[in-house]
Amino acid sequence: MINTSYARRGIAVASHSLAAQSAAGVLREGGNAIEAMVSAAATISVVYPHMTGIGGDAFWVLAAPGQEPVAIDGSGTAAAAASIDFYAARGLQAIPPRGALAANTVAGTVASWECALAMSKARYGGRLPLSRLLADAIYYARNGVPVTVSQELNTAGKRAELEQVPGFADRFMPGGAVPVRGSLFAQKTLAATLERLAEAGLADFYRGDLARSLARDLAATGSPVALADLEGYVAREVTPLKLAHSTGTLYNMTPPTQGVLSLAILGILDRLGLAKLEADSADHVHAVVEATKQAFLEIRDRHVTDPAYMKVEPQSLLDDAALKALAANIDMGKAKPWGGKSKPGGTIWMGVIDAEGRAVSFIQSIYHEFGSGVVLPGTHVNWQNRGCSFSLSASSVNSLAPGKRPFHTLNPALARLRDGRTMVYGTMGGDGQPQTQAAVFTRYAVFNQSVQRAVSAPRWLLGRTWGSVSETLKLEARLGAALIDDLKARGHDVEVLGDFEETMGHAGALVRHPNGALEGGFDPRGDGSVAGF
């Protein structure tokens, strides 16, 4: 895919085409960008269930013309019973990534939808009923949706480690078999859960009959998450982090996400003089990889956690002097050693811009593919395993504590460029997210490539991501032998992958021009599309 998609009255992009269509449908009916995103978020929870769901977390960065951007933190907190001693009493030195003990945090996604819709109604005249916003998702869950290749391959690949996790096979392997691509995959119990939310309201997930059902089933599996944890949870409106960049002002999510890393990488590259380099050259790739190392090692591993526990102000990590110092550490002729500390994770990113110019960058996740694997029998909610990113070492910056928010790889990005353009962009893929954001943003905003080319062009990724456990610098073969050999000569530990690898994530981007023109690009590595009108 090389041709950018254009629209005038509204545009959406998602990693599954039906989610993009759900958003566009809401926009056509006069809904705003927030309402459209809730519809897309519900739909993708059904049609891409191995990557996301209502049992996970979500983050929003939103901008409206003439107003400062805002953000919503939908990260779930650790259960009151989840402590280092809780796991030590069970003979564990690390939180297992699967099963009930991995399901140790509240799911914040639905609360983030509730917070966003309250904002929509109060500030933007939102009027569409929740039943309309969830209608597509309910239909697809009740009547079935064609299975994607991605779902089939991920179910088959994770079957051995998840088949015995409570509830997994009942929802994701009907009849005891891996769903085959193209076959219809129905989720009738989940449909009933979504119908309950549409009728009773989103708060029912936390403080109603649905919450009580969730709590009973969580307890039955052995999860530490209790009804009181659900009842005490609310998503929060926060002020996003921002970066002064030569192209404009860039925004991203606050900790506990790694949004600060995504901004730091772009800030380091700006101070390194990226614009003077050749686009998509070995220098371009090397610079991004080395900036990534600096951000991960000097910022993430030292500082980023629940902001209530941080010893520095997150915005201070983006000060000009701090970024200049990190840029000065980069040797353009030689790769620095990489300690192999990256984090995996699958998720989805989506963007929406409406006719009035309100823009939403949104990311929703259950962390690893299928999350904890735990599917609650009464609702078929698949609970996330985000809490397995906590450390059981009391000295760790991300040590587990009751009520604490875990470190998140998730981070939705938004930029306001100097010429009046607004851009939303992002991707899935664990620690690949800041790297792919850097690739897409620099290609579009620094090197003036088209939106679709910026997303489709060959990519790279340092370290682990979803579907991969190696710590190599992964390169798509389309980058070319000469570039690959150049990077090897600089000392990079290179692994060459295929031309279009899903391992690189499902990226996307939308742009609104000052004259109201809209354009977008989606990732051919996934099952997504741009939908506009």
C-alpha positions as CSV (number, residue, x, y, z in Angstrom):
1,M,0.0,0.0,0.0
2,I,1.6,3.3,-1.1
3,N,-1.3,5.7,-1.8
4,T,-2.4,7.9,1.1
5,S,-6.2,8.0,1.8
6,Y,-8.0,11.3,1.8
7,A,-11.2,12.6,3.3
8,R,-13.0,15.8,4.2
9,R,-15.6,15.3,6.9
10,G,-14.1,12.7,9.1
11,I,-11.4,10.0,9.0
12,A,-10.4,7.0,11.1
13,V,-7.6,4.4,11.1
14,A,-7.5,1.1,12.9
15,S,-5.5,-2.2,12.8
16,H,-8.8,-4.0,11.9
17,S,-10.9,-2.6,9.0
18,L,-14.2,-3.2,10.8
19,A,-13.1,-1.0,13.7
20,A,-12.2,1.9,11.3
21,Q,-15.6,1.4,9.7
22,S,-17.4,1.6,13.1
23,A,-15.7,4.9,13.8
24,A,-16.6,6.3,10.3
25,G,-20.2,5.2,10.8
26,V,-20.5,7.2,14.0
27,L,-18.9,10.2,12.3
28,R,-21.4,10.0,9.4
29,E,-24.2,10.1,12.0
30,G,-22.9,13.4,13.5
31,G,-20.9,11.8,16.3
32,N,-17.7,13.4,17.4
33,A,-14.2,11.9,17.4
34,I,-14.5,10.6,21.0
35,E,-17.8,8.9,20.3
36,A,-16.4,7.4,17.1
37,M,-13.4,6.1,19.0
38,V,-15.5,4.4,21.7
39,S,-17.3,2.6,18.9
40,A,-14.1,1.6,17.3
41,A,-12.7,0.5,20.6
42,A,-15.6,-1.7,21.4
43,T,-15.6,-3.2,17.9
44,I,-11.9,-4.0,17.9
45,S,-12.3,-5.7,21.3
46,V,-14.5,-8.2,19.5
47,V,-12.9,-8.5,16.0
48,Y,-9.2,-8.6,17.1
49,P,-9.6,-10.4,20.5
50,H,-6.1,-11.8,20.6
51,M,-4.7,-8.2,20.8
52,T,-7.2,-6.3,22.9
53,G,-10.4,-6.4,24.9
54,I,-12.4,-4.8,27.7
55,G,-10.4,-6.7,30.3
56,G,-7.4,-4.4,29.6
57,D,-6.2,-0.8,29.9
58,A,-6.4,2.2,27.6
59,F,-4.9,5.7,27.1
60,W,-6.2,8.7,25.2
61,V,-4.5,11.9,23.9
62,L,-7.1,14.4,22.6
63,A,-6.9,17.8,20.9
64,A,-9.5,20.2,19.8
65,P,-8.8,23.4,17.8
66,G,-8.0,26.4,20.0
67,Q,-7.6,24.2,23.1
68,E,-4.6,22.6,24.8
69,P,-4.5,18.8,24.4
70,V,-5.7,16.6,27.2
71,A,-5.2,13.0,28.1
72,I,-7.0,10.1,29.8
73,D,-5.1,7.6,32.0
74,G,-7.0,4.3,31.9
75,S,-4.3,2.3,33.6
76,G,-5.6,-0.2,36.1
77,T,-4.1,-0.3,39.6
78,A,-2.7,-3.3,41.4
79,A,-5.2,-5.1,43.6
80,A,-5.1,-4.4,47.4
81,A,-4.1,-8.0,48.0
82,A,-1.3,-7.9,45.4
83,S,2.0,-7.4,47.2
84,I,5.5,-8.7,47.1
85,D,4.6,-10.8,50.2
86,F,1.6,-12.2,48.4
87,Y,3.8,-13.7,45.7
88,A,6.6,-14.7,48.1
89,A,4.1,-16.7,50.1
90,R,3.5,-18.7,47.0
91,G,7.2,-19.3,46.4
92,L,7.5,-16.9,43.5
93,Q,10.4,-14.6,42.7
94,A,8.7,-13.1,39.6
95,I,5.0,-12.6,38.6
96,P,4.0,-15.3,36.1
97,P,3.0,-13.9,32.8
98,R,-0.1,-16.2,32.4
99,G,-2.9,-17.4,34.6
100,A,-4.7,-16.0,37.6
101,L,-1.7,-14.6,39.4
102,A,-0.9,-12.5,36.3
103,A,-4.4,-11.0,36.5
104,N,-3.5,-8.8,39.4
105,T,-4.6,-5.3,38.3
106,V,-8.0,-3.7,37.6
107,A,-9.0,-3.4,34.0
108,G,-9.1,0.3,33.1
109,T,-10.4,0.3,29.5
110,V,-14.1,0.6,30.2
111,A,-13.5,3.4,32.8
112,S,-11.5,5.3,30.2
113,W,-14.4,5.1,27.7
114,E,-16.7,6.4,30.5
115,C,-14.3,9.3,31.2
116,A,-14.0,10.2,27.5
117,L,-17.7,10.1,26.9
118,A,-18.3,12.4,29.9
119,M,-15.8,14.8,28.3
120,S,-17.5,14.4,24.9
121,K,-20.9,15.4,26.3
122,A,-19.6,18.3,28.5
123,R,-17.2,19.9,26.0
124,Y,-18.1,18.8,22.5
125,G,-21.9,18.3,22.5
126,G,-21.7,14.5,22.3
127,R,-25.2,13.1,22.0
128,L,-25.2,9.6,20.6
129,P,-26.4,6.9,23.0
130,L,-24.1,4.2,24.3
131,S,-26.3,1.6,22.7
132,R,-25.4,3.1,19.3
133,L,-21.7,3.2,20.0
134,L,-21.6,-0.5,21.1
135,A,-24.0,-1.7,18.4
136,D,-21.4,-2.9,15.9
137,A,-19.4,-4.7,18.6
138,I,-22.6,-6.4,19.9
139,Y,-23.6,-7.5,16.4
140,Y,-20.1,-9.0,15.6
141,A,-19.9,-10.8,18.9
142,R,-23.4,-12.3,18.6
143,N,-23.3,-13.2,14.9
144,G,-19.7,-13.9,14.4
145,V,-16.9,-12.2,12.5
146,P,-14.4,-13.7,10.0
147,V,-11.2,-14.9,11.7
148,T,-8.1,-13.1,10.6
149,V,-4.8,-14.8,9.8
150,S,-3.3,-13.0,12.8
151,Q,-5.9,-14.5,15.2
152,E,-5.4,-18.0,13.8
153,L,-1.6,-17.9,14.0
154,N,-1.5,-16.3,17.4
155,T,-4.1,-18.8,18.8
156,A,-2.1,-21.7,17.4
157,G,1.2,-20.2,18.6
158,K,0.0,-19.6,22.1
159,R,-2.1,-22.7,22.5
160,A,0.4,-24.7,24.4
161,E,0.9,-22.1,27.2
162,L,-2.8,-21.0,27.4
163,E,-5.0,-23.9,26.7
164,Q,-5.2,-24.9,30.3
165,V,-5.7,-21.4,31.7
166,P,-9.2,-21.1,33.1
167,G,-11.7,-20.1,30.4
168,F,-9.3,-19.6,27.6
169,A,-10.4,-22.6,25.4
170,D,-14.1,-21.9,26.0
171,R,-13.8,-18.5,24.3
172,F,-10.9,-18.7,22.0
173,M,-11.0,-22.4,20.9
174,P,-14.6,-23.3,20.4
175,G,-15.0,-27.0,20.0
176,G,-11.4,-27.4,21.2
177,A,-9.9,-26.3,17.9
178,V,-8.0,-23.2,16.8
179,P,-10.4,-21.0,14.7
180,V,-9.5,-21.1,11.0
181,R,-8.9,-18.0,9.0
182,G,-12.1,-16.9,7.3
183,S,-14.4,-18.9,9.5
184,L,-17.0,-17.1,11.5
185,F,-16.0,-16.6,15.2
186,A,-19.0,-15.8,17.5
187,Q,-18.7,-14.7,21.1
188,K,-22.2,-14.8,22.4
189,T,-21.4,-14.5,26.1
190,L,-19.3,-11.4,25.4
191,A,-22.2,-10.0,23.3
192,A,-24.4,-10.3,26.4
193,T,-21.8,-8.5,28.4
194,L,-21.6,-5.6,26.0
195,E,-25.4,-5.5,25.9
196,R,-25.4,-5.2,29.7
197,L,-23.0,-2.3,29.5
198,A,-25.2,-0.6,26.8
199,E,-28.3,-0.9,29.0
200,A,-26.8,-0.3,32.5
201,G,-24.0,2.1,31.7
202,L,-20.3,1.7,31.7
203,A,-20.0,2.2,35.5
204,D,-21.7,-1.2,35.9
205,F,-18.3,-2.8,35.0
206,Y,-17.0,-1.4,38.3
207,R,-20.0,-0.7,40.6
208,G,-22.9,-2.9,39.6
209,D,-24.1,-6.3,38.8
210,L,-21.5,-6.8,36.2
211,A,-18.8,-5.8,38.7
212,R,-20.1,-8.4,41.1
213,S,-20.0,-11.1,38.5
214,L,-16.5,-10.2,37.5
215,A,-15.3,-10.2,41.1
216,R,-16.8,-13.6,41.8
217,D,-15.2,-15.1,38.7
218,L,-11.8,-13.5,39.4
219,A,-11.9,-14.9,43.0
220,A,-12.8,-18.4,41.7
221,T,-9.7,-18.4,39.4
222,G,-7.4,-17.3,42.2
223,S,-6.8,-13.7,41.1
224,P,-6.1,-11.2,43.8
225,V,-8.4,-8.6,42.2
226,A,-11.5,-8.1,44.4
227,L,-14.8,-6.2,44.2
228,A,-13.4,-3.4,46.3
229,D,-10.6,-2.9,43.8
230,L,-13.2,-2.5,41.0
231,E,-15.4,-0.3,43.0
232,G,-12.6,2.1,43.9
233,Y,-11.3,2.5,40.4
234,V,-11.8,5.6,38.1
235,A,-9.9,6.7,35.0
236,R,-8.2,10.1,35.3
237,E,-8.0,13.1,33.1
238,V,-4.3,14.3,33.0
239,T,-2.2,16.8,31.2
240,P,-0.1,15.1,28.5
241,L,3.7,15.5,28.3
242,K,4.9,17.8,25.5
243,L,8.1,18.3,23.6
244,A,9.3,21.4,21.8
245,H,10.5,20.1,18.4
246,S,11.8,21.9,15.3
247,T,8.6,20.9,13.5
248,G,6.2,21.9,16.2
249,T,4.9,20.7,19.6
250,L,4.6,17.0,20.2
251,Y,2.4,15.4,22.8
252,N,2.3,12.0,24.4
253,M,1.0,10.1,27.5
254,T,2.3,10.6,31.0
255,P,3.9,7.9,33.1
256,P,3.2,5.1,33.9
257,T,3.4,4.8,30.1
258,Q,6.6,5.1,28.1
259,G,5.3,8.2,26.3
260,V,8.2,10.2,27.8
261,L,10.5,7.8,25.9
262,S,8.8,8.3,22.6
263,L,9.1,12.1,23.0
264,A,12.7,11.8,24.3
265,I,13.8,9.8,21.2
266,L,12.4,12.4,18.9
267,G,13.9,15.2,21.0
268,I,17.3,13.5,20.9
269,L,17.1,13.1,17.2
270,D,16.1,16.7,16.7
271,R,19.2,17.8,18.7
272,L,21.4,15.4,16.8
273,G,20.5,17.1,13.6
274,L,18.4,14.4,12.0
275,A,17.0,16.7,9.3
276,K,20.5,17.0,7.8
277,L,20.7,13.2,7.2
278,E,19.3,11.3,4.3
279,A,15.9,9.8,4.9
280,D,15.8,6.0,5.3
281,S,19.6,5.8,5.1
282,A,21.8,3.8,7.4
283,D,22.5,7.0,9.3
284,H,18.7,7.5,9.8
285,V,18.2,4.0,11.2
286,H,21.4,4.1,13.3
287,A,20.4,7.5,14.8
288,V,17.0,6.3,15.8
289,V,18.4,3.0,17.3
290,E,21.0,4.8,19.3
291,A,18.6,7.4,20.5
292,T,16.3,4.5,21.6
293,K,19.1,3.0,23.6
294,Q,19.7,6.4,25.4
295,A,16.0,6.8,26.2
296,F,15.6,3.3,27.4
297,L,18.7,3.0,29.5
298,E,18.9,6.6,30.9
299,I,15.2,7.4,31.3
300,R,13.0,4.4,31.4
301,D,15.1,2.0,33.5
302,R,16.0,4.8,36.0
303,H,12.8,6.7,36.4
304,V,9.5,5.6,34.7
305,T,6.9,4.1,36.9
306,D,3.6,5.2,38.5
307,P,4.1,9.0,38.7
308,A,3.0,8.9,42.4
309,Y,6.2,6.9,43.0
310,M,8.6,8.8,40.7
311,K,11.4,10.9,42.2
312,V,11.6,13.3,39.3
313,E,9.0,15.4,37.5
314,P,8.3,13.5,34.3
315,Q,8.2,16.7,32.1
316,S,11.7,17.6,33.4
317,L,13.1,14.5,31.6
318,L,12.3,16.4,28.3
319,D,14.3,19.5,29.2
320,D,16.5,20.8,26.5
321,A,19.7,20.3,28.5
322,A,18.8,16.8,29.4
323,L,18.1,15.8,25.8
324,K,21.2,17.5,24.5
325,A,23.3,15.5,27.0
326,L,21.8,12.3,25.7
327,A,22.3,13.3,22.1
328,A,26.0,13.9,22.9
329,N,26.4,10.3,24.0
330,I,25.6,9.0,20.4
331,D,28.5,8.0,18.2
332,M,27.2,8.0,14.6
333,G,29.9,5.6,13.5
334,K,29.6,3.0,16.2
335,A,26.7,1.2,18.0
336,K,26.7,1.3,21.8
337,P,26.2,-2.1,23.6
338,W,22.6,-3.1,24.2
339,G,21.8,-4.7,27.5
340,G,18.8,-6.7,26.3
341,K,16.2,-5.2,28.6
342,S,13.3,-4.5,26.3
343,K,9.7,-5.5,27.0
344,P,7.3,-7.4,24.7
345,G,3.6,-6.7,24.3
346,G,0.8,-6.8,21.8
347,T,-2.0,-4.2,21.6
348,I,-3.8,-1.9,19.2
349,W,-3.5,1.8,18.3
350,M,-6.3,3.8,16.5
351,G,-6.8,7.4,15.5
352,V,-9.9,9.5,14.6
353,I,-10.2,13.1,13.4
354,D,-13.7,14.6,13.0
355,A,-14.9,17.4,10.7
356,E,-14.4,20.1,13.4
357,G,-10.8,19.1,13.8
358,R,-11.1,17.2,17.1
359,A,-8.4,14.6,17.0
360,V,-8.0,11.4,19.1
361,S,-4.9,9.2,19.5
362,F,-5.9,6.1,21.4
363,I,-4.3,2.8,22.5
364,Q,-5.9,-0.2,24.2
365,S,-4.3,-3.4,25.4
366,I,-4.4,-6.6,27.3
367,Y,-0.6,-6.6,27.2
368,H,0.7,-10.0,25.9
369,E,-1.3,-11.7,23.2
370,F,-4.5,-12.9,25.0
371,G,-3.4,-11.1,28.2
372,S,-3.3,-13.4,31.2
373,G,-5.3,-16.0,29.2
374,V,-7.9,-15.9,32.0
375,V,-11.4,-15.7,30.6
376,L,-14.2,-15.2,33.2
377,P,-17.1,-17.6,32.6
378,G,-20.0,-15.3,33.4
379,T,-18.9,-12.5,31.0
380,H,-16.2,-13.9,28.8
381,V,-14.0,-10.9,29.7
382,N,-10.4,-11.8,29.0
383,W,-8.4,-10.3,31.8
384,Q,-5.1,-8.5,31.1
385,N,-1.7,-9.4,32.4
386,R,-0.2,-5.9,32.6
387,G,0.7,-6.5,36.2
388,C,3.3,-9.0,35.3
389,S,5.5,-6.1,34.4
390,F,5.8,-5.3,38.1
391,S,9.0,-6.4,39.8
392,L,9.0,-8.4,43.0
393,S,12.2,-6.6,44.1
394,A,11.5,-3.9,46.5
395,S,14.4,-1.9,45.2
396,S,13.1,-1.8,41.6
397,V,11.7,1.4,40.2
398,N,8.7,-0.6,39.1
399,S,8.3,-2.7,42.3
400,L,4.9,-4.1,43.0
401,A,2.7,-2.4,45.6
402,P,-1.1,-2.5,46.3
403,G,-2.8,0.3,44.4
404,K,0.2,1.1,42.2
405,R,0.0,1.5,38.5
406,P,2.3,-0.8,36.5
407,F,4.8,0.4,33.9
408,H,3.1,0.6,30.5
409,T,4.6,0.2,27.0
410,L,1.4,1.9,25.7
411,N,1.7,5.5,24.4
412,P,-0.6,7.3,22.0
413,A,1.1,10.2,20.1
414,L,-0.2,13.6,18.8
415,A,1.6,16.5,17.2
416,R,0.7,20.1,16.3
417,L,3.1,21.1,13.5
418,R,4.2,24.7,13.0
419,D,2.2,25.1,9.8
420,G,-1.1,24.3,11.4
421,R,-1.3,20.5,10.7
422,T,-2.4,18.2,13.4
423,M,-1.1,14.6,13.4
424,V,-2.1,11.6,15.4
425,Y,0.0,8.5,15.1
426,G,1.0,5.3,16.9
427,T,1.4,1.6,16.8
428,M,1.2,-1.6,18.8
429,G,4.2,-3.7,19.8
430,G,5.8,-3.3,23.2
431,D,9.1,-1.5,23.1
432,G,8.7,-1.3,19.4
433,Q,6.2,1.5,19.9
434,P,8.6,4.4,20.5
435,Q,10.8,3.2,17.7
436,T,8.0,2.9,15.2
437,Q,6.6,6.3,16.3
438,A,10.1,7.8,15.6
439,A,10.2,6.1,12.1
440,V,6.7,7.3,11.1
441,F,7.0,10.8,12.5
442,T,10.4,11.6,11.2
443,R,9.5,10.2,7.7
444,Y,6.4,12.4,7.5
445,A,7.2,15.5,9.5
446,V,11.0,15.8,9.1
447,F,11.6,14.2,5.7
448,N,8.2,15.2,4.1
449,Q,7.2,11.7,2.9
450,S,3.5,11.0,2.4
451,V,1.5,9.6,5.3
452,Q,1.1,6.2,3.7
453,R,4.7,5.8,2.7
454,A,5.8,6.8,6.2
455,V,3.8,3.9,7.6
456,S,4.4,1.3,4.8
457,A,8.2,1.9,4.3
458,P,10.5,-0.8,5.7
459,R,11.1,-0.6,9.4
460,W,13.4,-1.7,12.1
461,L,13.1,-2.7,15.8
462,L,15.6,-3.1,18.5
463,G,14.9,-5.8,21.1
464,R,11.9,-7.8,22.0
465,T,8.4,-7.1,20.9
466,W,5.2,-9.1,20.7
467,G,5.9,-12.5,18.9
468,S,9.6,-12.2,19.4
469,V,12.0,-12.8,22.3
470,S,15.4,-12.0,20.8
471,E,17.2,-8.8,21.6
472,T,18.6,-8.2,18.2
473,L,18.2,-5.2,15.9
474,K,15.5,-6.6,13.6
475,L,15.4,-5.2,10.0
476,E,12.9,-5.8,7.3
477,A,14.8,-7.1,4.2
478,R,13.4,-4.3,2.1
479,L,15.9,-2.0,3.7
480,G,18.4,-3.5,1.3
481,A,21.7,-5.3,1.6
482,A,23.9,-2.2,1.5
483,L,22.1,-0.6,4.4
484,I,22.1,-3.8,6.4
485,D,25.8,-4.4,5.9
486,D,26.5,-0.8,6.9
487,L,24.7,-1.3,10.2
488,K,26.5,-4.5,10.8
489,A,29.8,-2.7,10.3
490,R,28.8,-0.1,12.9
491,G,28.5,-3.0,15.4
492,H,24.7,-3.7,15.4
493,D,23.6,-7.2,16.2
494,V,21.4,-7.6,13.1
495,E,18.6,-10.0,12.4
496,V,17.0,-9.8,8.9
497,L,13.3,-10.5,8.7
498,G,10.9,-10.7,5.8
499,D,9.6,-7.7,3.7
500,F,6.4,-7.0,5.6
501,E,6.7,-8.5,9.2
502,E,3.8,-8.3,11.6
503,T,6.5,-8.4,14.3
504,M,7.2,-4.7,13.4
505,G,3.7,-3.8,14.7
506,H,0.5,-2.3,13.2
507,A,1.2,1.4,12.8
508,G,-1.1,4.2,11.6
509,A,-1.3,7.9,11.2
510,L,-3.9,10.6,10.4
511,V,-3.3,14.3,9.5
512,R,-5.6,17.3,9.4
513,H,-4.4,20.3,7.3
514,P,-5.3,23.9,8.1
515,N,-7.8,24.0,5.2
516,G,-9.7,21.0,6.7
517,A,-8.3,18.3,4.3
518,L,-7.8,15.0,6.0
519,E,-5.3,12.2,5.1
520,G,-4.3,8.9,6.6
521,G,-2.2,5.8,6.3
522,F,-2.6,2.3,7.7
523,D,-0.2,-0.6,8.1
524,P,-0.2,-3.3,5.4
525,R,1.4,-5.6,8.0
526,G,-1.9,-5.9,9.8
527,D,-5.6,-6.2,9.0
528,G,-6.4,-2.5,9.2
529,S,-7.6,0.3,6.9
530,V,-8.4,4.0,6.8
531,A,-12.0,4.9,6.6
532,G,-13.1,8.4,5.7
533,F,-15.7,10.4,4.0
